[in-house]
Amino acid sequence: MRFAALALLLLAAPAAAQNGAPFTIAETGQTFHDIDDAVQSVRMGTATILIAPGVYHQCTVQAGGRITFKAVQPGTAIFDGTTCEGKAAFVLRGQSATVDGLVFRNMAVDDGNGAGIRTEMGDLTVRNAMFVDSQEGILGGEPTGQRIVIDRSTFSGLGTCDAATDCAHSIYLANRGSVTITNSRFERGQGGHYVKLRSPNVSITDNSFDDSRGHKTNYMIDLPNGASGLIANNTFVQGKDKENWSGFIVVAAEAHDFSADGLVVRDNDARLAPGVERSPAFVADLSGDRITVADNRLGQGVRRFERR
């Protein structure tokens, strides 16, 4: 019965959008014209907000509760160019948030860190999402055991070192818990790193990093404070237009706050784009810790490991 009721709501949501109320609380059927009004109605509760197809020049700040933001049809609910607090389309500081099937594009703010999602508190799950042509895709983190999971998402045309005081990146997270990134695609970076994580525990598996059309990009994966965990079954292509081409994966380039003992980098495929001739390190390490680099398929010119 509960499944049938939810199915009816899923079918009804596009009709609600046509009537001018595209945001529906799945549990109650209540509809809203503005995403932030829907979010504020949840208060400290738990809710799923169903989002009908459309292009929305809106943003929201989640101050509490556990909220799932779910597109009725993945890829058709688009948040375009509007940010809250000079930060992001979604500023999240509730107990937890899940973002499912949404598109974020054209996010820019004065400090160069305009993002689709800014996570400031609470666990975060992102799946089936797209982040396109913005200064940053996902930014934030909190100094606690926060868990962040990103799955089956696309990051395209992100990052900048020109508009930001420091560089902006496709994903830039700093938390004391863990970050898991799976089954996602990174492409056409416009500066900075594709993934930059200041987290002690990382798992980055089954992703695609295509830098062949990148512009002034740096590393594919930057773990600037060190990290342990797993980087496996990813494919990497380094393009020609690089600001820093010296490494694909770089560990502890800025500090050694987290041990990299036990970090495993295995079963990846890393190559240079056609016509690119240089000799970057696949893994460059400044931590001096025990890192396992094994069974990776490296194209011509790519060196397995470099201790800096």
Secondary structure, DSSP 8 states (H G I E B T S, - for coil): -HHHHHHHHHHHHHHHHHTT--EEETTT--EESSHHHHHHHHTTSEEEEEE-SEEE---EEE-SSEEEEEESSTT-EEEES--BTTTEEEEEEEEEEEEESEEEE----TTS--EEEEEEEEEEEEES-EEESSSEEEEE--SSS-EEEEES-EEES--BSSSSSS-B-SEEEE-SSEEEEES-EEE---SB-SEEEE-SEEEEES-EEE-TT-SSB--SEEETT--EEEEES-EEEE-S-BS--SEEEEESSS---S--TT-EEES-EEEE-TT-----EEEEESS-S--EEES-EE-TT-EEEEE-
